[in-house]
Each structure stands twice: as C-alpha cells, then as structure tokens.
C-alpha cells in the first residue's frame, strides 16, 4: 500500500487522542500517577514480550548486534520510562486539552532533530505546514486557556524526551523490526518504572489494585499498545518529520471529546483548527520531505 505509513500514523493519532482524554480520568482512580503509569505499562510490555517468542522475532533478537542493543536499551529508558513519569504527573496538574497541545508540539522538536541528525530535508512548504499545524493546535487549545506551570513543564520535558526517542528509533528501525523496537521501549521501560516504584516506596500501590482500577488499567493499556504498535510501524515506513506531523490531529480528537463529554459545546475554534490541520497535512504530504538517513554523511547521535 503506497501510503501505508501515513494511514498508520493517522491511526496512531486517533488512538493518542482518545488516550490523552481517557488517561486524564483513569489516573484519578489511582491517586498516585507514578503507580498508574507503571501499572498500565506492564501489560503492554507483556503483550510485546509474548510477540517476541514468535519464531521470526525470536530469531531476529538473537542476531541483533551490540550497537542495536544499545539503541534499544536507550529507547526503553529515554522513551519508555522517564517521560511517562513526567507526562502523567503533569497530566494530573493540568487539563487534558493543554496536555494534548503541548504533547502535539512534538512535530516541531522531531522536525528539528530529524533535520540535524537524519538529514531529512525541510523546505519552505514544510516550514509553512509546521506553522499551520502549530497555529491550528493553538486555536484548539484556546489563546487564553494556556498557562505554564509545573504540570505543563513536566509535559514539555516528556515531549522533548520522546522526540529524542523517535530519532533513535528511526535510526534503529532501518535494520530492526518495528515490533522489536516497540518491545524494547515497553519492556526495558517497564523494568525501569518498577525499579522507580520500589525505590521510592510505592510498591504497596502495585500490590493493592482493586477491580475498578484494574478495569481502568486494561483499557488504558490497550490504547497504549495500539499506539506503540501502529506508531513504530508508521515510523519505519515514512520519514520521522512526516509521520509526526500526521500525529498532531490527535489534539483535535481530545478537544472534541472534551467538548462532547465535559463542556457540551462545539466551537468555531474547533472548526478552524480542523481546517488548519487539513491544510497543513495536505501541504506537508504534497511536498513530503526526503530522508537520506544512513549514508556516509549521516551524523551520529
């Protein structure tokens, strides 16, 4: 399928939009955001681990080189543990709409890093599309509704770490299956999260999960698995800056869900934001950047 990577990125955006809205409420059921983050990540790591026992992936794992293992371990720490702690702590301190806006600035940071380290070419059409995406995201969030406090800065920090993760992932995906990269992110990340919970004296929270919390966890875990699975497949097929741009409309989904279930109102800003997103994505797709990722001149991280 010619545009399979873009369709997968859009699927990841839909899942992300629902997940940010849902996790805002799911986290409240736990009280401790760190415990919630760890509990919901463990099932995802378990699902990916079971996939690794399939003959195809088990054989690939055995043939990985030391350099590739280094990348995978780094992805687990940089992308699968620390930013999750930061993001979900921040999510308890700000609104889902603000969190979605900050998280969806990811395309800016990935675009810059992809230009510097992956040699992805960005011309004026792409930069103009970036502007449309940012402005559309701002319109959705509300010009007066954004305030920067501790929660917002935690989410921004998580977003920056995830942007670094995606650059590392794009490099290793040249030679490694997306399922293995997804497994590394969630498996090594979950180990780090469990160690954090134990060291900080929150182990009791893991052992005393009630039925209601378990239901929240399973739904949240399924959303996370769907996101990681589709996102890494999209990242393997298309340039990092392109697929990250197609992730931005997730904030539109979060905003629409907020309007439907919280405020009960649909606004002109939502219509304007969707038009800006559509314009940007068409522009970015038509002048999609080319990546010269792994030639002799490629920079290393």
Secondary structure, 3 states (H helix, E strand, C coil): CCCHHHHHHHHHHHHHHHHHHHHHHHHHHCCCHHHHHHHHHHHHHHHHHHHHCCHHHHHHHHCCCHHHHHHHHHHHHHCCCHHHHHHHHHHCCCCHHHHHHHHCCHHHHHHHHHHHHCCECCCHHHHHHHHHHHHHHHHHHCCCCCCCCHHHHHHHHHHHHHHHHHHHHHHHCCCCCHHHHHHHHHHHHHHHHHHHHHHCCCHHHHHCCCHHHHHHHHHHHHHHHHHHHHHHHHHHHCCHHHHHHCCCCHHHHHHHHHHHHHHCCCCHHHHHHHHHHHHHHHHHHHCCCCECCCCCCCCCC
